[in-house]
C-alpha cells in the first residue's frame, strides 16, 4: 500500500528580509513562510549587532542565511571596531553576503561623506571575500553607480530596486542582480513594474524587505517572508509567466547571486 505523496519542498527564495525586526517568533515566521512556499531566506544585517543576530538565526534555523554590514543610515557609526566585527562575521560560511550597504540621499541620517566612505569599504570587503554586495540606493543612483564602477565591484545585488529603465540597462550591462520588493505591487508603481519587465530573467530577484513594504493584497500589516508569493504573482503577470515559472526563475537567479545558499 502506497502512502500519501510527499509535498514538494518550498522553493521560493526571499533574498532580503530582517527577521530580527519582526515581532513574531522566528520559528513561527519561518514555519508560515515554508507553508506559503518560501524555503530559503536571506536575513540581512544592518549594523554589527543585527549582523550577529542574523548569523545566530542562520545557525538556528534550516533555510536561513545571513549577511553582515552597516546600513547607510548608521554609516557614521562605522568605526574600526564595527569594521572588525563585520570582517569577523564574513569569515563564516553561513554569512552569504556583504551589507546591506549603499547610499541614501533621501533621509541622509548619516552625512553623505560617511555613507560614501563606508560604501567603498564594503565594496572592498565584497571583493576580498568573494561574497555578493547587497546594495541599498535611494535617490542616489548616479553616485552609487559611479562608486560601484570606480571600486570595481563584482557580484552586486541592487536590493529593493527603485531605479528606472535606464538604471536597469546599466545594471544589465554590468551584470548586476536587480531585486524587487512588495512596493512593485502598489497601484502607483507602474514605473517600477516597467523596470521589472525589462530585467533579464537570470538577474531578476525577489524579496520582502520584511517587516517593510508589505505587498498590496496584505497591505496594512507588517511584512513577512510568507508574503513573498504576492510579489511573485505580480511579477509573473508582468512578465507573462505563470507563478511556478516565476518562482523557478527567481530561485535560479537567487542561487546565482548568492552561491552559498545552494
Beta strands, then each sheet from edge to edge (+ up, - down):
strand 1: 12-17
strand 2: 38-43
strand 3: 64-68
strand 4: 95-104
strand 5: 132-138
strand 6: 156-158
strand 7: 177-180
strand 8: 204-206
sheet 1: 1+ 2+ 3+ 4+ 5+ 6+ 7+ 8+
end
